[in-house]
């Protein structure tokens, strides 16, 4: 059939694989490739950058990615003046402040341009990028969690007290980060500490820097752990009780469930020998059938229903990626809700990739409204 008229636009990065994969999916669905408004343009020019989008269009808000110029622009927009080197974990709080300013402007713009449909409510994205705000919205389906102080001494006391309350093992996460950036698994027992994290410490004349790493390291030196927290704590952190996860083939696992317009068909098993299961760290996509065999189809279905419930807490957002923790016993819990958690190349369910399912859901919505 002939391609449909141009109706789809993306706020994103036209040089990214996310954009090229989504464009290819649109062509496979018989649609025109989407056009792109660059994040850098929107941050610099404000919503004037969106004036090119015609009435009747649909706008997808995609990830701003890891480009240095975009991250620096967000930090500057959020009132910051300390800019990270490539891969450095710095100014996450200011980056989030800048992101919220953009999302608030975008939300206001959408109320003025009601003839344009948004795939996501911009303020839902703001909540999803704030782990503490997400936690409060999703209670009681979350692990025990504490918002930690940003002052060094109070932070240490609060963290140790909470860790002891929940059995000695917690995840300490930057409040405003994603993709496991700055995430630490912290253990304390009989006064001894261990911190497991995909982090590299760099000490030079300029001070201490933390950098994202594809290697998950174990730190036991008190000075290393102190230096890691000295950098992360002022940026805002939460502590989350560690869940004794169910195992498959001897490994820990959790589930990424992409919920699209009230359907939870795309599931990925994230399987790892380490406590941190993110796929980009070299962990593997496990077998959903192996998980079903290990824990039973009813428990997998409960995970799916919980993901649907979590997504329903953001009713004005068409899709999101929900990370589900499955304990060895007991009810599943929501780990995180990811605004941009739909980038799972080659994941197919019901004959559709994730992007094809999103695009066809959009098309179905437009037909229903026509």
Secondary structure by P-SEA (a helix, b strand, c coil): cccccccbbbccccccaaaaaaaaaaaaacccccccccaaaaaaccccccccccccbbbbbccccccaaaaaaaaaaaccccccccccccaaaaaaaaaaaaaaaaaaaaaaaccccccccaaaaaaaacaaaaaaaacccccccccccccaaaaaaaaaaaaaaaccbbbbbccccccccccccccccccbbbbbccbbbbbccccbbbbbbcbbbbbccaaaaaaaaaacccccccccccccccccccccbbbbbbbccccccbbbbbcccccccccccccccccaaaaaaaccaaaaaaaaaaaaaaaacccccccbbbbbbbccccbbbbcccccccccccccccccccaaaaaaaaaaaaaaaac
